[in-house]
Amino acid sequence: MKRIAVLTLLVALSVAWSMPAKAQRMSVAEGARQSRKADKKQQKAMKKYEKAPRKADKKANHRAKRTS
């Protein structure tokens, strides 16, 4: 019974130790890909932010035309 517990603990620890080591190893290509992905996401957010005032003006003009 103790052997099974020790073996299970050993397997669990070996899996836990291997995870961070794999996460730390990032190739240059992977880093560049993640950087491009983050840049694209930021550009999309900026575009949305820039569109908001135009969209609000368009909506206000549309409402003004309907009421007059």
C-alpha positions in Angstrom: 0.0 0.0 0.0 2.8 2.4 0.9 4.6 1.5 -2.4 1.5 2.6 -4.4 1.3 5.9 -2.5 5.0 6.6 -3.0 4.8 5.7 -6.7 1.7 8.0 -7.2 3.5 10.8 -5.4 6.6 10.3 -7.5 4.6 10.4 -10.7 2.7 13.5 -9.6 5.9 15.3 -8.7 7.6 14.4 -12.0 4.7 15.8 -13.9 4.6 19.0 -11.8 8.3 19.6 -12.3 8.2 19.1 -16.0 5.4 21.6 -16.6 7.3 24.9 -15.7 10.4 23.8 -17.6 8.4 23.4 -20.7 6.6 26.7 -20.2 9.9 28.5 -19.9 11.4 27.2 -23.1 10.0 29.4 -25.8 11.6 29.6 -29.2 12.3 32.8 -31.0 9.6 32.1 -33.5 7.1 31.4 -30.8 8.0 34.7 -29.1 7.6 36.6 -32.4 4.3 35.0 -33.1 2.9 35.9 -29.7 4.2 39.5 -30.1 2.5 39.8 -33.5 -0.7 38.4 -32.0 -0.6 40.9 -29.1 0.1 43.8 -31.6 -2.9 42.8 -33.7 -5.1 42.7 -30.6 -3.9 46.1 -29.6 -4.5 47.5 -33.1 -8.0 46.1 -33.1 -8.8 47.7 -29.7 -7.4 51.1 -30.9 -9.5 50.9 -34.1 -12.6 50.2 -32.0 -11.7 53.1 -29.7 -11.3 55.5 -32.7 -14.6 54.4 -34.2 -16.7 55.0 -31.1 -17.1 58.8 -31.5 -17.9 58.5 -35.2 -20.4 55.8 -34.4 -22.0 58.0 -31.7 -22.2 61.0 -34.0 -23.8 58.9 -36.7 -26.4 57.6 -34.3 -27.2 61.1 -33.0 -27.6 62.4 -36.6 -29.9 59.6 -37.4 -32.0 60.3 -34.3 -32.1 64.0 -35.2 -33.3 63.3 -38.7 -36.1 61.1 -37.4 -37.4 63.6 -34.9 -37.5 66.6 -37.2 
